[in-house]
Amino acid sequence: MSALVLLIAVAAVRISSRSGLPSLLLYLGIGIAMGQDGIGDVSFSDAELTQVIGYAALVVILAEGGLGTKWKEIRPALPAAAALSLVGVAVSVGVTAAGAHYLVGLEWRQALIIGAVVSSTDAAAVFSVLRKVPLPTRITGVLEAESGFNDAPVVILVVAFSTAGPVEHWYVLIGEIALELAIGAAIGLAVGWLGSYGLRHVALPASGLYPIAVMAIATVAYAAGAMAHGSGFLAVYLAAMVMGNAKLPHWPATRGFAEGLGWIAQIGMFVLLGLLVTPHELADDIVPALLIGLVLTVVARPLGVIVSLAPFRIPWREEALMSWAGLRGAVPIILATIPMVTGIAGSRRIFNIVFVLVVVYTLIQGPTLPWLARKLRLGASEEAADLGIESAPLERLRGHLLSVSVPEGSRMHGVEVGELRLPKGAAVTLVVREGTSFVPGPTTVLRHGDELLVVATDPVRDAAEARLRAIAHGGKLAGWLGTGGETAR
């Protein structure tokens, strides 16, 4: 049975990649098919276990997302993303809760829980459907950062609204959110920096230990943040982002390992959420879910984007795409289990409404995102492909061996080895071309598809990598005007 599920999940990955549909829908479908009303007839109703496993999966998914976030793209977007994650979430919660109360007739506590639950966006869902439509980095930076940041305040709000007894005053919630975010950010940055420093200066006995160490450090960041009564989710995302931009040894292998774990976490989490659903109970909640989703998609999300991004004077076309790109994924469904665990009245209905809302509106928004991006003429211009550089520390020799891949689109194509102008202490020692290895000379011309081995001493390792990346993006004249190879960036 487990082997059959794995085969179906692998097939779902391929279908998702080719069709442009978010993988969420396919994995949820597998879980539903295995559940009570499906062919598997598996009875599962443990919301607490689902929440625990969901949180663990989210830690892995956030870590994988942080490792893949490029600091140079996200840095200019941080103020806008922070505004979206705080002001935008507040607007979204208020407007959606009002719609749930007045249009559907839910009591205020239930309405506020639903408003908070569906206010978290999912980067994985957004970029899985936008992979064929490259966007300007300012848009992708805002969407990536928002999806990494807004989980923390949303979790705090859902827990507060789901606690038995009266809901705390709004100013108490704001103070609690600010404190937990500050603690989580401080711990995440500290753990990420310490982990990066250790991995770059201590050679582990086997290259396969580096990916495991990176994920372990990210998990430690979550645990430390949660134990300090801060936001563990923000801590793990920031720690992973710091490590992802620190030029760690064996980086391509680490990135691939994290992506694999991310896929496993998503598959397991979505299948489990599908099992928790009882399809025949959803019929009565379809219309309320559609109404609340309409308010969220057409009113709450656009209004939140407009209000929170007003100080940044972002063009209306970009705001329109960001409004439609607020896809909901696994996080809202997992958060909908919190009121079930705490025993809030009507919690099962809340879960059913959120489930239907996420599935229906993801199915509508996902496939239409690329079309909207093209209609708004927001496709990014072609950029030179980045180099794939893997570093292996040579501890006893006090150096590093850099494995450099020259991809299609790189401006390193046609550059002679001597024209790389690497800093003193770094040299290209071997070139692998079409399966043949040879020692290059100063006049050897590099080509697309080449694999280079570059040896660099410890002091110039960063400068050598920076120079290689500069050549890849700017060609042989990169850094020519008054700068040497060691300072070209």
C-alpha positions in Angstrom: 0.0 0.0 0.0 2.8 2.4 1.0 4.7 1.6 -2.3 1.5 2.3 -4.3 1.1 5.7 -2.5 4.7 6.6 -3.2 4.3 5.8 -6.9 1.1 7.8 -7.1 2.9 10.7 -5.3 5.8 10.6 -7.8 3.4 10.6 -10.7 1.6 13.6 -9.1 4.9 15.5 -9.0 5.3 15.0 -12.7 1.7 15.9 -13.5 2.0 19.1 -11.3 5.3 20.1 -13.0 3.8 19.7 -16.5 0.3 21.0 -15.9 1.2 24.1 -13.9 -1.3 23.1 -11.2 -0.1 23.5 -7.6 0.9 20.1 -6.2 -1.3 20.9 -3.2 -4.4 19.8 -5.1 -2.9 16.5 -6.3 -1.6 15.4 -2.9 -4.9 16.4 -1.2 -6.7 14.3 -3.8 -4.5 11.3 -3.0 -5.4 11.7 0.7 -9.1 12.1 0.0 -9.0 9.0 -2.2 -7.4 7.0 0.6 -9.9 8.3 3.2 -13.3 7.3 4.5 -15.3 8.1 1.4 -12.6 7.0 -1.0 -11.2 3.7 -2.4 -8.9 3.2 0.6 -11.6 3.6 3.2 -9.0 4.7 5.8 -10.6 6.2 8.9 -8.5 9.0 10.4 -9.7 11.8 12.6 -6.7 12.7 14.8 -6.5 16.5 14.5 -3.8 16.8 17.1 -1.5 14.4 15.4 -2.2 16.2 12.1 -1.2 19.5 13.6 2.0 18.1 15.1 3.1 16.5 11.8 2.0 19.6 9.9 4.1 21.9 12.1 7.1 19.6 11.5 6.5 19.6 7.8 6.2 23.4 7.8 9.6 23.7 9.5 11.2 21.7 6.7 9.3 23.6 4.0 10.2 27.0 5.5 13.9 25.9 5.8 13.9 24.8 2.2 12.3 28.1 1.2 14.8 30.1 3.2 17.8 28.2 1.7 16.6 29.1 -1.8 16.0 32.8 -1.0 18.6 35.1 -2.6 19.5 38.0 -0.3 20.3 40.4 -3.1 16.7 39.9 -4.5 14.9 40.0 -1.2 16.8 42.9 0.5 15.2 45.7 -1.4 11.8 44.1 -0.9 12.0 43.7 2.9 10.1 46.9 3.9 7.3 46.1 1.5 7.1 42.5 2.5 7.1 43.4 6.2 4.2 45.8 5.6 2.3 43.1 3.7 3.0 40.6 6.5 1.7 42.9 9.2 -0.6 45.6 7.9 -1.8 43.5 5.0 -2.6 40.6 7.3 -4.5 42.8 9.7 -6.6 44.3 6.9 -7.2 40.8 5.4 -8.3 39.4 8.8 -10.7 42.2 9.5 -12.3 42.3 6.1 -12.6 38.5 5.7 -14.0 38.1 9.3 -16.6 40.8 8.6 -17.6 38.9 5.4 -17.8 35.6 7.3 -20.0 37.2 10.0 -22.4 39.3 7.9 -22.7 37.1 4.8 -22.4 33.6 6.2 -23.7 34.3 9.7 -20.8 32.9 11.7 -20.3 34.2 15.2 -17.4 36.6 15.6 -15.0 34.2 17.2 -15.4 31.7 14.3 -15.3 34.5 11.8 -12.1 35.9 13.2 -10.5 32.4 13.3 -11.3 31.9 9.6 -10.1 35.4 8.7 -6.8 34.8 10.4 -6.4 31.2 9.1 -6.7 32.2 5.4 -4.5 35.3 5.7 -1.3 33.3 5.2 0.1 32.9 1.7 2.1 30.0 0.3 5.3 30.7 -1.7 5.5 27.2 -3.0 2.1 27.4 -4.5 2.8 30.8 -6.1 6.1 29.9 -7.7 5.1 26.4 -8.8 2.7 28.0 -11.3 4.9 31.0 -12.2 8.0 29.0 -13.0 7.4 29.5 -16.8 6.7 33.2 -16.4 9.8 34.8 -14.9 8.9 38.0 -13.0 11.0 41.1 -12.1 13.0 40.4 -8.9 11.2 43.2 -7.0 7.9 41.2 -7.3 9.4 37.8 -6.5 11.3 39.3 -3.6 8.2 40.8 -2.1 6.2 37.6 -2.6 8.9 35.3 -1.2 9.6 37.5 1.8 5.9 37.9 2.6 5.3 34.2 2.5 8.2 33.6 4.8 7.2 36.3 7.3 3.4 36.2 7.5 3.2 32.7 8.9 4.4 34.0 12.3 1.7 36.7 13.0 -1.0 34.5 11.6 -0.1 31.6 13.9 -0.2 34.0 16.9 -3.6 35.3 15.9 -5.1 31.9 15.3 -3.9 30.6 18.7 -5.2 33.7 20.4 -8.6 33.5 18.8 -8.8 29.7 19.5 -8.0 30.0 23.2 -11.0 29.4 25.5 -12.3 32.5 27.2 -12.5 36.1 26.0 -10.2 37.2 23.2 -7.4 39.6 24.3 -7.6 43.3 23.5 -6.2 44.2 20.1 -3.3 46.2 21.6 -2.3 43.2 23.7 -2.2 41.0 20.5 -0.1 43.6 18.7 2.4 43.8 21.5 2.6 40.0 21.7 3.1 39.7 17.9 5.8 42.3 17.9 7.6 40.6 20.8 7.4 37.1 19.4 8.6 38.3 16.0 11.5 40.2 17.5 12.6 37.2 19.5 12.2 34.8 16.6 14.2 37.2 14.2 17.0 37.6 16.7 17.3 33.9 17.4 17.0 33.0 13.7 19.7 35.4 12.6 22.0 34.4 15.4 21.6 30.6 14.8 22.0 31.1 11.1 25.2 33.1 11.5 26.8 30.7 14.0 25.8 27.7 11.9 27.3 29.3 8.7 30.5 30.2 10.5 30.9 26.7 11.9 30.2 24.9 8.6 32.6 27.2 6.7 35.5 26.8 9.2 35.1 23.1 10.3 35.6 20.4 7.7 33.2 17.5 8.3 34.5 14.0 7.7 32.1 13.3 4.9 30.5 15.6 2.3 27.1 14.0 2.9 27.0 15.4 6.4 26.8 19.0 5.2 23.2 18.8 4.0 22.2 17.0 7.2 24.0 19.6 9.4 22.3 22.5 7.6 18.8 21.1 8.1 19.7 20.2 11.7 20.8 23.8 12.4 17.5 25.1 10.8 15.5 22.8 13.1 17.5 24.0 16.1 16.6 27.6 15.2 12.9 26.7 15.3 13.2 24.9 18.6 15.2 27.7 20.2 12.7 30.3 19.0 9.7 28.3 20.2 11.4 27.6 23.6 12.1 31.3 24.0 8.4 32.1 23.4 9.3 33.7 20.1 8.2 32.8 16.5 9.9 29.5 15.7 8.6 29.7 12.1 10.3 33.1 11.5 13.5 31.8 13.2 13.8 28.8 11.0 13.2 30.9 7.8 15.7 33.5 8.7 18.3 31.0 9.9 18.0 29.1 6.6 18.2 32.3 4.6 21.4 33.3 6.3 22.9 29.9 5.6 21.6 29.9 2.1 23.5 33.1 1.3 26.7 32.2 3.1 28.5 30.2 0.4 28.6 27.0 2.4 30.7 24.0 1.3 29.0 21.5 -1.0 26.1 23.9 -1.6 24.5 22.3 -4.7 24.3 19.0 -2.8 22.8 20.7 0.2 20.2 22.6 -1.9 19.2 19.4 -3.6 18.9 17.5 -0.3 16.7 20.3 1.1 14.5 20.3 -2.0 14.0 16.6 -1.7 13.1 16.8 2.0 10.7 19.7 1.1 8.9 17.5 -1.4 8.6 14.6 1.1 7.2 17.0 3.7 4.7 18.5 1.3 3.5 15.1 0.1 3.2 13.6 3.6 1.5 16.7 4.9 -1.1 17.1 2.1 -1.9 13.4 2.1 -2.5 13.5 5.8 -4.7 16.6 5.5 -6.7 14.8 2.8 -7.2 11.9 5.1 -8.5 14.2 7.8 -11.3 15.4 5.5 -14.7 13.7 5.4 -15.9 14.5 1.9 -19.6 13.9 2.5 -19.5 16.6 5.3 -18.4 19.3 2.9 -21.6 19.7 1.0 -23.2 22.1 3.4 -20.1 24.3 3.6 -19.4 24.8 -0.1 -21.5 27.9 -0.5 -20.2 29.6 2.7 -16.6 28.7 1.6 -17.2 30.2 -1.9 -18.6 33.5 -0.4 -15.8 33.9 2.1 -13.2 33.1 -0.5 -14.8 35.7 -2.8 -14.5 38.3 -0.1 -10.9 37.3 0.6 -9.8 37.2 -3.0 -11.7 40.2 -4.5 -11.8 42.6 -1.5 -9.6 41.7 1.5 -6.4 40.7 -0.3 -6.4 43.6 -2.8 -7.3 46.1 -0.1 -4.6 44.8 2.1 -2.0 45.1 -0.7 -3.1 48.7 -1.5 -3.1 49.9 2.1 0.2 48.2 3.1 2.1 49.2 -0.1 0.8 52.7 -0.3 4.0 54.3 1.1 6.2 52.5 -1.5 4.5 53.8 -4.7 4.5 50.5 -6.4 2.9 50.5 -9.9 -0.7 49.4 -10.1 0.1 46.5 -12.4 2.5 45.0 -9.8 -0.1 45.5 -7.1 -2.7 43.8 -9.2 -0.5 40.7 -9.7 0.5 40.6 -6.0 -3.2 40.8 -5.1 -4.1 37.8 -7.3 -0.9 35.9 -6.3 -2.0 35.5 -2.7 -2.4 31.8 -3.1 -3.3 29.7 0.0 -1.6 26.4 0.5 -0.9 24.0 3.3 -0.6 26.6 6.1 -4.3 27.6 6.3 -5.5 24.0 6.4 -3.0 23.1 9.1 -3.9 26.2 11.2 -7.6 25.2 10.9 -6.7 22.2 13.1 -5.8 24.5 16.0 -9.5 25.3 17.0 -10.3 21.6 16.6 -7.5 20.7 19.1 -8.6 23.4 21.6 -12.3 22.4 21.3 -13.7 25.7 20.0 -17.4 25.4 19.1 -18.0 24.9 15.4 -14.3 24.0 14.8 -15.1 21.1 12.4 -17.1 23.5 10.2 -14.3 26.0 10.3 -11.9 23.2 9.0 -14.4 22.2 6.2 -14.9 25.8 5.1 -11.1 26.5 5.0 -10.5 23.2 3.1 -13.0 24.0 0.4 -11.9 27.6 0.1 -8.2 26.6 -0.3 -8.9 23.9 -2.9 -11.4 25.9 -5.0 -9.5 29.2 -5.1 -6.2 27.6 -5.6 -7.7 25.8 -8.6 -9.0 29.1 -9.9 -6.0 31.4 -9.1 -3.1 29.0 -9.8 -3.6 28.3 -13.6 -4.6 31.9 -14.2 -1.5 33.5 -12.6 0.8 33.1 -15.7 -1.9 34.4 -17.9 -2.4 37.5 -15.7 1.4 38.1 -15.6 1.5 38.1 -19.4 -1.5 40.4 -19.7 0.0 42.8 -17.3 3.3 42.6 -19.2 5.3 41.8 -16.1 7.6 39.1 -17.5 11.2 39.7 -16.5 13.9 40.4 -19.2 16.4 37.6 -19.9 19.3 37.7 -17.5 22.6 35.8 -17.6 22.4 32.5 -15.9 24.1 32.3 -12.6 27.1 29.9 -12.0 26.7 26.7 -10.1 29.6 26.7 -7.7 30.3 24.0 -5.2 33.0 24.4 -2.5 34.9 21.7 -0.7 37.1 22.9 2.2 40.7 21.6 2.2 41.3 22.1 6.0 44.9 20.9 6.2 45.9 22.8 3.1 44.1 25.9 4.3 42.3 26.2 0.9 39.2 25.4 -1.0 38.4 23.4 -4.1 35.7 25.2 -6.1 33.7 23.1 -8.7 32.3 25.6 -11.2 29.6 24.8 -13.8 29.2 27.2 -16.8 25.5 27.0 -17.7 23.7 28.1 -20.9 23.4 31.9 -21.0 26.5 32.6 -18.9 28.7 35.3 -20.2 31.7 33.3 -19.2 31.3 31.6 -22.6 34.0 32.8 -24.9 36.3 34.1 -22.1 39.9 32.9 -21.9 41.2 31.5 -18.6 43.7 34.3 -18.4 41.0 36.9 -18.8 39.2 35.7 -15.6 41.8 37.7 -13.7 41.4 35.7 -10.5 43.0 37.1 -7.4 46.5 35.9 -6.5 46.2 32.6 -4.7 43.5 31.2 -7.0 43.9 29.3 -10.2 41.9 27.2 -12.7 43.5 23.7 -12.4 41.3 21.5 -14.5 38.6 21.8 -17.2 36.1 19.0 -18.0 34.5 19.4 -21.4 32.2 16.8 -23.0 33.6 14.1 -20.7 37.2 14.9 -21.4 39.5 16.4 -18.7 42.5 18.7 -19.4 44.7 21.2 -17.7 43.9 24.6 -19.2 46.4 27.3 -20.3 46.0 31.0 -20.1 44.5 31.1 -23.7 42.0 28.3 -23.2 38.6 29.5 -24.2 35.7 28.5 -21.9 32.4 27.2 -23.3 28.9 26.5 -22.2 28.7 23.2 -20.3 32.3 23.3 -19.1 33.1 22.1 -15.5 36.0 24.0 -13.9 38.1 23.1 -10.8 39.4 26.2 -9.2 41.8 26.0 -6.2 41.8 29.0 -3.9 43.6 29.7 -0.7 41.5 30.5 2.4 42.1 34.3 2.3 41.0 34.8 -1.3 38.2 32.1 -1.5 35.3 34.7 -1.3 37.1 37.1 -3.7 37.7 34.3 -6.3 34.0 33.2 -6.2 32.8 36.8 -6.4 35.1 37.3 -9.5 33.8 34.2 -11.2 30.2 35.3 -10.6 31.0 38.8 -11.9 32.4 37.3 -15.2 29.4 35.1 -15.5 27.1 38.1 -15.4 29.2 40.9 -17.0 31.6 39.1 -19.3 35.4 39.6 -19.5 35.1 43.4 -18.9 33.4 43.0 -15.6 35.1 45.1 -12.9 37.5 46.5 -15.5 37.2 50.2 -14.6 39.5 50.7 -11.6 38.8 47.4 -9.9 40.8 44.2 -9.7 39.5 40.6 -9.9 39.3 40.4 -6.1 36.8 43.3 -5.8 34.6 42.6 -8.8 31.2 41.7 -7.6 
